[in-house]
């Protein structure tokens, strides 16, 4: 899978979150940065933990 983010991607996300109105209402400690983490977070909301663990194991090469 690999990491395909740049420092600018992360900085842009931090700035967007900090400046958004929704940042006044906490939604949790995790914010996705990039399409891969956004997709994994969406899948994590839909599947049981044991399936998610298998997905993570296969995609990470372990």
Kinemage of the C-alpha trace (Angstrom):
@kinemage 1
@onewidth
@group {chain A} dominant
@subgroup {mainchain}
@vectorlist {calphas} color= white
{ca unk a 1} P 0.000 0.000 0.000
{ca unk a 2} L 2.686 2.509 0.956
{ca unk a 3} L 2.497 6.096 2.043
{ca unk a 4} L 1.718 8.530 -0.730
{ca unk a 5} L 1.279 11.732 1.285
{ca unk a 6} L 3.434 14.794 1.282
{ca unk a 7} L 4.012 17.220 4.133
{ca unk a 8} L 1.883 19.695 2.182
{ca unk a 9} L -1.055 17.216 2.106
{ca unk a 10} L -0.929 16.899 5.888
{ca unk a 11} L -0.503 20.651 6.440
{ca unk a 12} L -3.461 21.400 4.129
{ca unk a 13} L -5.664 18.978 6.073
{ca unk a 14} L -4.631 20.418 9.435
{ca unk a 15} L -5.375 23.947 8.229
{ca unk a 16} L -8.745 22.925 6.765
{ca unk a 17} L -9.760 21.228 10.026
{ca unk a 18} L -8.541 24.115 12.180
{ca unk a 19} L -10.391 26.720 10.130
{ca unk a 20} L -13.658 24.822 9.734
{ca unk a 21} L -16.700 25.666 11.791
{ca unk a 22} L -17.184 22.004 12.588
{ca unk a 23} L -13.894 21.996 14.481
{ca unk a 24} L -15.774 23.739 17.303
{ca unk a 25} L -17.696 20.509 17.823
{ca unk a 26} L -15.277 17.645 18.489
{ca unk a 27} L -15.910 14.603 16.336
{ca unk a 28} L -13.149 12.416 17.652
{ca unk a 29} L -9.377 12.212 17.494
{ca unk a 30} L -9.069 10.739 13.991
{ca unk a 31} L -9.155 12.699 10.750
{ca unk a 32} L -8.324 11.028 7.444
{ca unk a 33} L -5.646 12.570 5.237
{ca unk a 34} L -5.663 11.356 1.637
{ca unk a 35} L -7.906 9.004 -0.241
{ca unk a 36} L -6.527 5.790 1.284
{ca unk a 37} L -7.238 6.707 4.888
{ca unk a 38} L -10.606 8.199 3.904
{ca unk a 39} L -11.561 4.916 2.233
{ca unk a 40} L -10.369 2.827 5.206
{ca unk a 41} L -12.300 4.985 7.671
{ca unk a 42} L -15.454 4.624 5.553
{ca unk a 43} L -15.018 0.846 5.409
{ca unk a 44} L -14.338 0.712 9.158
{ca unk a 45} L -17.763 2.208 9.812
{ca unk a 46} L -19.464 -0.510 7.759
{ca unk a 47} L -17.763 -3.808 8.550
{ca unk a 48} L -17.192 -5.805 11.751
{ca unk a 49} L -13.807 -5.415 13.482
{ca unk a 50} L -12.628 -8.921 12.565
{ca unk a 51} L -13.157 -8.289 8.841
{ca unk a 52} L -11.418 -4.928 9.147
{ca unk a 53} L -8.466 -6.648 10.805
{ca unk a 54} L -8.205 -9.047 7.842
{ca unk a 55} L -8.399 -6.168 5.359
{ca unk a 56} L -5.608 -4.346 7.192
{ca unk a 57} L -3.493 -7.503 7.346
{ca unk a 58} L -3.847 -8.189 3.604
{ca unk a 59} L -3.291 -4.606 2.458
{ca unk a 60} L -0.284 -4.070 4.700
{ca unk a 61} L 1.431 -7.266 3.546
{ca unk a 62} L 1.464 -9.019 6.941
